[in-house]
Structure formats: structure tokens, C-alpha cells
Amino acid sequence: MIRYALKCAQGHGFESWFQSAAAFDRLAEAGHIRCPDCGDAKVEKGLMAPQVRPNRTDAGGADAGAQSPAAPADAGPLSAPATPQEAALMALRRHVEKTADYVGGTFAAEARRIHAGTVPERPIWGEARIDDARALIEEGINVAPLPFRPTRKSN
């Protein structure tokens, strides 16, 4: 696996992992690599410093767990959003969890019951297989994928 720093023609920078340099080239040539900010398919590799794993202790005997050059001293906690996009996703997640009922794997069945009027209308979120989601859409039931998983299913 190889990680590349990437940049789109609009100047947005991002990173992604690839199986190999050749895999990046194939995907880029086919237009399958897109900027997460603007969707631009014209993406190029940027400059990236290699990450070398330090020894357990350096020559001065300092612990290797100390701040590494790859992590700037002003970096905030990992739980804090690093980009405006991460902040927006966190806000969306908080809104959904606060205002909608989590119905888990019964999402498709519950959405159908709400659509049919057999249960009171309310905002719900949960999980559905892709074929179930397509069937809901074909039945005229509005659904949309969420860009996050339930907290208990995350690492």
C-alpha cells in the first residue's frame, strides 16, 4: 500500500491510499479518482515526505513517544475536526442522532410502515442493504445514505 498527497486542478489538497503506484495511474487515467471537495477528476500527485518510523529511543535517550516531526506541536486532539468538512460531518451526525430515531436493520420495513401511514410519521435513520434502498426509492419512498455509521459500530 502507498499513500499519496493529491491535489486537484482547483487547488484542493487531500490524501488517499493505493495498492501501488500503477494502481493510482490506472485509476487516475480512468477518471475514478475525484477531489472530495469539488469532484474534479483532474487529480495529480503532490509532494510528500516519506514517513520513517523512529527508533524506540533517539541518540539522546528521549522517548520515541514524544512529538514527532510529522505531527505539528499545534495539532489539536484527534477528536477535534481537522477540516471544515469534518466539522460539517460532525454537526450532521449530532443533528441526526438528536432529531431522528435509530431503527437499525429494520430501516426499510419501518420506512415502508411510515410511508403507508400504519405508524406515525417521524424522522428515522438506520441501516439497509443496497437492494432494499433501491426498492424503497422505486416505491417512491425518499431515502438518502448518510456519510457515517452508528457510533457503536465504529472503532
C-alpha positions in Angstrom: 0.0 0.0 0.0 1.1 3.5 -0.7 -0.2 6.8 0.4 -0.2 9.8 -1.8 -0.8 13.5 -1.2 -3.1 14.6 -4.0 -4.1 17.9 -5.4 -7.0 18.7 -7.9 -6.9 21.3 -10.6 -8.8 23.7 -8.3 -6.0 23.6 -5.7 -7.7 21.3 -3.1 -5.3 19.0 -1.3 -6.2 15.6 0.1 -4.6 12.2 0.7 -5.5 8.7 -0.3 -4.1 5.1 -0.2 -3.5 3.0 -3.2 -2.4 -0.6 -3.8 0.5 0.5 -5.8 1.8 3.4 -8.0 0.5 1.5 -11.0 -3.0 1.2 -9.4 -3.0 5.0 -8.9 -2.1 5.6 -12.5 -4.8 3.2 -13.8 -7.5 4.8 -11.5 -6.5 8.3 -12.4 -6.4 7.6 -16.1 -9.9 6.1 -15.9 -11.2 9.2 -14.0 -12.0 7.2 -10.9 -10.1 9.5 -8.5 -12.0 12.6 -7.7 -11.5 15.5 -5.3 -13.6 15.2 -2.2 -14.2 18.9 -2.1 -15.3 19.7 -5.7 -15.5 16.4 -7.5 -12.8 17.4 -10.1 -11.3 14.3 -11.8 -8.1 16.1 -12.8 -6.0 14.9 -9.8 -2.3 14.8 -9.6 0.2 13.5 -7.0 1.7 16.2 -4.9 5.0 16.3 -3.0 5.0 14.1 0.1 7.7 13.4 2.6 8.2 9.8 3.5 7.2 8.7 6.9 10.1 6.9 8.6 9.3 5.1 11.9 11.7 6.3 14.6 13.7 4.1 16.9 12.3 3.4 20.4 14.8 6.0 21.7 16.8 8.6 19.8 20.5 9.2 20.3 19.8 11.4 23.3 17.7 8.8 25.0 14.4 10.6 24.6 11.3 8.5 24.4 10.1 8.0 20.8 6.5 8.7 22.0 7.4 12.3 22.1 6.0 14.7 19.4 7.2 13.5 16.0 8.1 15.9 13.2 5.0 14.6 11.3 2.7 15.8 14.0 3.0 19.6 14.5 3.1 20.9 18.1 -0.1 22.9 17.5 -2.1 19.8 16.3 -5.3 19.5 18.4 -6.8 16.3 19.8 -7.7 13.6 17.4 -11.4 14.0 18.3 -11.4 17.6 17.1 -12.3 18.1 13.4 -9.2 18.8 11.2 -11.1 20.3 8.3 -14.3 22.2 7.7 -15.7 19.1 6.0 -15.1 17.0 9.2 -16.8 19.7 11.3 -19.8 19.7 9.0 -20.0 15.9 9.2 -19.8 16.0 13.0 -22.6 18.6 13.0 -24.7 16.5 10.7 -24.2 13.4 12.8 -25.2 15.3 16.0 -28.3 16.6 14.3 -29.4 13.2 13.0 -28.7 11.5 16.3 -30.7 14.2 18.2 -33.7 14.6 15.9 -34.2 11.1 14.4 -34.9 7.6 15.8 -32.3 5.0 15.1 -34.1 1.9 13.8 -31.1 -0.2 13.0 -31.5 -3.0 10.5 -35.3 -2.6 10.4 -34.9 0.7 8.4 -36.5 -0.5 5.2 -39.5 -2.1 6.9 -40.0 1.0 9.2 -39.8 3.4 6.2 -42.5 1.4 4.4 -44.7 1.5 7.5 -44.3 5.3 7.8 -44.9 5.7 4.1 -48.1 3.6 4.3 -49.3 5.5 7.4 -49.5 2.5 9.7 -47.2 4.2 12.2 -46.8 7.9 12.9 -44.5 9.9 10.6 -41.2 10.7 12.2 -37.6 11.1 11.1 -35.7 7.8 11.2 -32.2 6.5 10.4 -30.8 3.1 10.3 -29.2 0.5 8.0 -30.4 -1.1 4.8 -28.9 -3.3 2.1 -28.3 -1.6 -1.2 -31.1 -3.6 -2.9 -33.5 -2.6 -0.1 -32.6 1.0 -0.5 -33.2 0.8 -4.3 -36.5 -0.8 -3.7 -37.6 2.0 -1.4 -36.7 4.6 -4.0 -38.6 2.7 -6.7 -41.6 2.6 -4.4 -41.4 6.4 -4.1 -40.0 6.5 -0.6 -37.4 9.2 -0.2 -34.2 7.9 1.4 -30.6 9.1 1.3 -27.3 7.5 2.5 -25.6 9.0 5.5 -21.8 9.5 5.5 -21.3 7.9 8.9 -22.0 4.7 10.8 -23.7 4.3 14.2 -21.3 5.1 16.9 -21.4 1.6 18.4 -20.3 0.2 15.0 -17.3 2.5 14.7 -13.8 1.7 16.0 
